[in-house]
Protein backbone atom coordinates (compact mmCIF):
# COMPACT_ATOMS: atom_id res chain seq x y z
CA UNK A 1 0.00 0.00 0.00
CA UNK A 2 1.31 3.46 -0.94
CA UNK A 3 1.85 6.14 1.68
CA UNK A 4 0.15 9.52 1.46
CA UNK A 5 3.46 11.11 0.43
CA UNK A 6 3.88 8.69 -2.46
CA UNK A 7 0.31 9.23 -3.62
CA UNK A 8 0.78 13.00 -3.39
CA UNK A 9 4.04 12.86 -5.38
CA UNK A 10 2.43 10.70 -8.06
CA UNK A 11 -0.56 13.05 -8.30
CA UNK A 12 1.78 16.03 -8.63
CA UNK A 13 3.66 14.34 -11.48
CA UNK A 14 0.40 13.55 -13.30
CA UNK A 15 -0.86 17.11 -12.86
CA UNK A 16 2.45 18.53 -14.08
CA UNK A 17 2.38 16.28 -17.16
CA UNK A 18 -1.17 17.43 -17.95
CA UNK A 19 -0.18 21.10 -17.64
CA UNK A 20 2.76 20.54 -20.00
CA UNK A 21 0.48 18.83 -22.55
CA UNK A 22 -1.99 21.72 -22.39
CA UNK A 23 0.80 24.28 -22.71
CA UNK A 24 2.19 22.47 -25.75
CA UNK A 25 -1.26 22.41 -27.37
CA UNK A 26 -1.35 26.23 -27.31
CA UNK A 27 2.33 26.54 -28.32
CA UNK A 28 3.44 27.80 -24.92
CA UNK A 29 7.02 26.74 -24.36
CA UNK A 30 9.37 27.13 -21.43
CA UNK A 31 11.73 29.16 -23.60
CA UNK A 32 8.94 31.56 -24.55
CA UNK A 33 7.87 32.05 -20.92
CA UNK A 34 11.44 32.65 -19.74
CA UNK A 35 12.06 35.09 -22.61
CA UNK A 36 8.97 37.10 -21.66
CA UNK A 37 9.99 37.19 -18.00
CA UNK A 38 13.47 38.36 -19.02
CA UNK A 39 11.92 41.11 -21.15
CA UNK A 40 9.85 42.18 -18.16
CA UNK A 41 13.00 42.59 -16.07
CA UNK A 42 14.06 45.39 -18.44
CA UNK A 43 10.57 46.89 -18.91
CA UNK A 44 10.18 50.54 -19.76
CA UNK A 45 7.11 52.67 -20.33
CA UNK A 46 6.33 56.02 -21.82
CA UNK A 47 3.40 58.30 -21.34
CA UNK A 48 1.37 60.40 -23.71
CA UNK A 49 0.81 64.05 -22.80
CA UNK A 50 -1.38 66.65 -24.43
CA UNK A 51 0.64 69.73 -25.40
CA UNK A 52 -1.73 72.69 -25.25
CA UNK A 53 0.70 74.99 -27.10
CA UNK A 54 0.98 72.69 -30.12
CA UNK A 55 -2.55 71.33 -29.81
CA UNK A 56 -1.54 67.71 -30.10
CA UNK A 57 -0.46 64.68 -28.11
CA UNK A 58 3.24 64.20 -27.37
CA UNK A 59 4.90 60.94 -26.37
CA UNK A 60 7.13 61.38 -23.32
CA UNK A 61 10.54 59.80 -22.81
CA UNK A 62 11.02 56.13 -21.91
CA UNK A 63 10.96 55.61 -18.16
CA UNK A 64 11.65 52.52 -16.11
CA UNK A 65 8.46 50.59 -15.38
CA UNK A 66 9.08 49.60 -11.77
CA UNK A 67 5.73 47.82 -11.44
CA UNK A 68 6.32 45.57 -14.45
CA UNK A 69 9.87 44.85 -13.32
CA UNK A 70 8.71 43.91 -9.81
CA UNK A 71 6.09 41.53 -11.24
CA UNK A 72 8.73 39.94 -13.49
CA UNK A 73 11.04 39.48 -10.52
CA UNK A 74 8.25 37.73 -8.60
CA UNK A 75 7.51 35.50 -11.60
CA UNK A 76 11.19 34.65 -12.07
CA UNK A 77 11.55 33.76 -8.40
CA UNK A 78 8.59 31.37 -8.64
CA UNK A 79 9.78 29.78 -11.89
CA UNK A 80 13.35 29.37 -10.59
CA UNK A 81 12.09 28.17 -7.18
CA UNK A 82 13.85 30.99 -5.36
CA UNK A 83 10.95 32.01 -3.13
CA UNK A 84 11.75 31.79 0.58
CA UNK A 85 10.23 28.86 2.41
CA UNK A 86 8.42 29.28 5.72
CA UNK A 87 11.23 27.67 7.68
CA UNK A 88 14.01 29.74 6.03
CA UNK A 89 13.87 32.24 8.86
CA UNK A 90 14.11 29.77 11.75
CA UNK A 91 17.81 30.60 12.17
CA UNK A 92 16.95 33.88 13.85
CA UNK A 93 15.82 32.12 17.02
CA UNK A 94 12.81 33.02 19.12
CA UNK A 95 11.05 36.30 18.54
CA UNK A 96 12.39 39.21 20.55
CA UNK A 97 9.72 41.27 22.29
CA UNK A 98 9.66 44.90 21.16
CA UNK A 99 8.56 47.88 23.22
CA UNK A 100 7.66 51.14 21.54
CA UNK A 101 7.30 54.44 23.37
CA UNK A 102 4.71 56.79 21.93
CA UNK A 103 4.55 60.39 23.03
CA UNK A 104 0.98 61.64 22.87
CA UNK A 105 0.62 65.39 22.45
CA UNK A 106 -2.81 66.90 22.94
CA UNK A 107 -3.09 70.40 21.50
CA UNK A 108 -5.78 71.29 24.03
CA UNK A 109 -3.41 70.67 26.97
CA UNK A 110 -0.47 72.76 28.09
CA UNK A 111 3.09 71.48 27.73
CA UNK A 112 3.15 70.34 31.37
CA UNK A 113 0.05 68.17 30.90
CA UNK A 114 1.42 66.12 27.98
CA UNK A 115 1.45 62.41 28.65
CA UNK A 116 3.75 59.61 27.60
CA UNK A 117 2.54 56.04 27.25
CA UNK A 118 4.51 52.84 26.77
CA UNK A 119 2.81 50.47 24.39
CA UNK A 120 4.06 46.87 24.00
CA UNK A 121 4.05 45.63 20.43
CA UNK A 122 3.70 41.91 19.83
CA UNK A 123 5.65 40.34 16.98
CA UNK A 124 3.10 37.49 16.67
PEVEN-V393329 format. One record per residue. N is the residue number from 1. RES is the residue in three letters. SS is DSSP state (H for helix, E for strand, L for the rest). PHI is phi in radians with two decimals (NA if undefined). PSI is psi as a letter, one per 30 degrees, with the letter a starting at -180 (999 if undefined). Layout:
N/RES/SS/PHI/PSI
N/RES/SS/PHI/PSI
//
This chain:
1/UNK/L/NA/k
2/UNK/L/-1.41/k
3/UNK/L/-1.39/l
4/UNK/H/-1.07/e
5/UNK/H/-1.14/e
6/UNK/H/-1.15/e
7/UNK/H/-1.11/e
8/UNK/H/-1.10/e
9/UNK/H/-1.14/e
10/UNK/H/-1.15/e
11/UNK/H/-1.12/e
12/UNK/H/-1.12/e
13/UNK/H/-1.11/e
14/UNK/H/-1.11/e
15/UNK/H/-1.13/e
16/UNK/H/-1.10/e
17/UNK/H/-1.08/e
18/UNK/H/-1.14/e
19/UNK/H/-1.07/e
20/UNK/H/-1.10/e
21/UNK/H/-1.10/e
22/UNK/H/-1.12/e
23/UNK/H/-1.08/e
24/UNK/H/-1.12/e
25/UNK/H/-1.16/f
26/UNK/L/-1.88/g
27/UNK/L/1.04/h
28/UNK/L/-1.76/j
29/UNK/L/-1.92/l
30/UNK/H/-1.07/e
31/UNK/H/-1.06/e
32/UNK/H/-1.14/e
33/UNK/H/-1.11/e
34/UNK/H/-1.14/e
35/UNK/H/-1.12/e
36/UNK/H/-1.16/e
37/UNK/H/-1.12/e
38/UNK/H/-1.09/e
39/UNK/H/-1.11/e
40/UNK/H/-1.14/f
41/UNK/H/-1.19/f
42/UNK/L/-1.96/g
43/UNK/L/-1.10/k
44/UNK/E/-2.27/l
45/UNK/E/-2.46/l
46/UNK/L/-2.35/l
47/UNK/L/-2.05/l
48/UNK/E/-1.85/k
49/UNK/E/-2.06/l
50/UNK/E/-1.69/j
51/UNK/E/-1.60/j
52/UNK/L/-1.13/e
53/UNK/L/-1.13/e
54/UNK/L/-1.56/f
55/UNK/L/1.28/g
56/UNK/E/-2.62/l
57/UNK/E/-1.43/k
58/UNK/E/-2.22/k
59/UNK/E/-1.50/k
60/UNK/L/-1.33/l
61/UNK/L/-1.26/l
62/UNK/L/-1.13/k
63/UNK/E/-2.25/l
64/UNK/E/-1.17/k
65/UNK/L/-1.63/j
66/UNK/H/-1.13/e
67/UNK/H/-1.14/e
68/UNK/H/-1.13/e
69/UNK/H/-1.16/e
70/UNK/H/-1.12/e
71/UNK/H/-1.11/e
72/UNK/H/-1.15/e
73/UNK/H/-1.10/e
74/UNK/H/-1.05/e
75/UNK/H/-1.11/e
76/UNK/H/-1.10/e
77/UNK/H/-1.12/e
78/UNK/H/-1.20/e
79/UNK/H/-1.11/e
80/UNK/L/-1.55/g
81/UNK/L/0.95/h
82/UNK/L/-1.89/g
83/UNK/L/-1.26/k
84/UNK/L/-1.18/k
85/UNK/L/-1.51/l
86/UNK/H/-1.04/e
87/UNK/H/-1.58/g
88/UNK/H/-1.16/f
89/UNK/H/-1.81/g
90/UNK/H/-1.21/f
91/UNK/H/-1.19/f
92/UNK/H/-1.38/f
93/UNK/L/1.41/a
94/UNK/L/-1.17/l
95/UNK/L/-1.12/k
96/UNK/L/-1.64/k
97/UNK/L/-1.15/k
98/UNK/E/-2.07/k
99/UNK/E/-2.09/k
100/UNK/E/-2.02/k
101/UNK/E/-1.79/k
102/UNK/E/-1.99/k
103/UNK/E/-1.68/j
104/UNK/E/-1.68/k
105/UNK/L/-2.02/j
106/UNK/L/-1.82/j
107/UNK/L/-1.10/f
108/UNK/L/-1.43/f
109/UNK/L/-1.84/l
110/UNK/L/-1.30/l
111/UNK/H/-1.05/e
112/UNK/H/-1.29/f
113/UNK/H/-1.68/g
114/UNK/L/-1.15/k
115/UNK/E/-2.03/l
116/UNK/E/-2.14/k
117/UNK/E/-2.09/k
118/UNK/E/-1.83/k
119/UNK/E/-2.06/j
120/UNK/E/-1.32/k
121/UNK/E/-1.97/k
122/UNK/L/-1.54/k
123/UNK/L/-1.58/g
124/UNK/L/-1.55/999
//
